[in-house]
Amino acid sequence: DQYQGTVVALNSVELRSQVSGFITGIFFKEGEIVPKGKELYEIDRRKYVAAYNQAMANLSSAEANLVKAQKDVDRYKYLEANDAVAKQTVDQAVAAFETNKSAVQSAKAGVESAKTDLSYATITAPFTGRIGISQVKLGAQVSPGTTLLNTVSSEQPIGVDFVINEQDIARFYALQKKSTDS
């Protein structure tokens, strides 16, 4: 049997940005084989670097407040043991300590979020494959998930898509069943 077919890559992925900004770097030649992890595009990182630095500063501040709150708790508990402070003052210090503990956790989450956005500003090859023709040029603005940047396709393995007529389907099922029975 002879059929017309189309050779297709079994692994192919469309590259899209996960953050917004302007393309500030393109690091490949169209049509070349790119290894997994190779930097392909860079989106203006300044905003994401600043957000990461701000998140780190917020974390440092929250950690400093937590240290102060811990010292207050320790001080008031010592005074409480000597009946030198009101119970309410100790309770307030413990509550402030717990609040500051939560603030540190929140600041750590902010750091992780900013770090993730910063990492998304560099788009890398998800696997080794051939990169297509860039759909954007330097200076182009990209939006998260909508702007198609390029496509990377594997060269191994590949497949062939072909169409058979309806009358041949039953024959192919019979041949397939026969090969699995033996």
Salt bridges, closest charged atoms under 4 A:
ASP1 OD2 - ARG171 NH2 2.94
GLU14 OE1 - ARG16 NH2 2.70
GLU42 OE2 - ARG45 NE 3.89
ASP44 OD2 - ARG46 NH2 2.57
ASP72 OD2 - LYS68 NZ 2.77
ASP72 OD1 - ARG75 NH1 2.73
GLU80 OE2 - LYS87 NZ 3.77
ASP91 OD1 - LYS87 NZ 3.22
GLU98 OE1 - LYS101 NZ 3.59
GLU155 OE2 - ARG130 NE 2.66
ASP168 OD1 - ARG171 NH2 3.61
ASP181 OD2 - LYS177 NZ 3.98
